[in-house]
Amino acid sequence: MNSNVIIRVEEKRDFETVENLTRDSFWNVYRPGCTEHFVLHCYRNNPDFIPELSLVMELEGKIIGHVMYSKAELCLENGEKIPSWTFGPISIHPQYKRQGYGLKLLNFSLEKAKNLGVGFVCMEGNIDFYKYGGFSLASSMNIHYYCEPKDGEVPYFLAKELIPGYLNGIEATYKPPKGYFAAEEKIEEFKEFESKFPYKEKLVLPGQLF
């Protein structure tokens, strides 16, 4: 991995580049095509969006990575809600994947989040990668995913305390913030948005989730 890397807060002038990067990074990964670039596009006007944690990674002046964070919440058994946070999409240009850039961006962003007072993050992802960032299965912390059985391990639902003791032994349920369902809720708007990008072939590939 090239050490000549800069990580900084995303600026308005970066928006188009970052959306293209996100699209290239996720195209045909989890589904034919992808929706992550539209989620990001919509999130910038969402009150849960955290601008200070929308970060780009530059290599020799070229943006090769991006991550964004969102406010979220955990729901306790008694209906009480406590603050939580989530992140993603986290994108690395396909040319630079599997070279350590993603982990560098992840760890940098988590440290910045902690310094901003973020105590706990949970997200959906691959434990084989995120374990290197200190993530565990959320079920091991008694944090449950809203649409899965409470007594089961959910292999894709991961969590990490950034401030030790933040959870204080609680048991709670998490549902992704509404902003992550933008493509499903704004179907026609998503189609119009996608039509502005260069054509890419949608493929059904092994390992896709949708």
Buried (B, 14 or more C-beta within 10 A) or exposed (E): EEEEBEBEEBEEEBBEBBBBBBBBBBBBBBBEBBBBBBBBBBBBEBEBBBEEBBBBBBBEEEBBBBBBBBBBBBBEEEEEEBEBBBBBBBBBBBEBBEEBBBBBBBEBBBEBBBEEEBBBBBBBBEBEBBEEBEBBBBBEBBBBBEEBEEEEEBEBBBBBBBEEEBBEEBEBBBBBBEBBEBBEEBEEBBEEBBEEBEEEEEEEEEEEEE
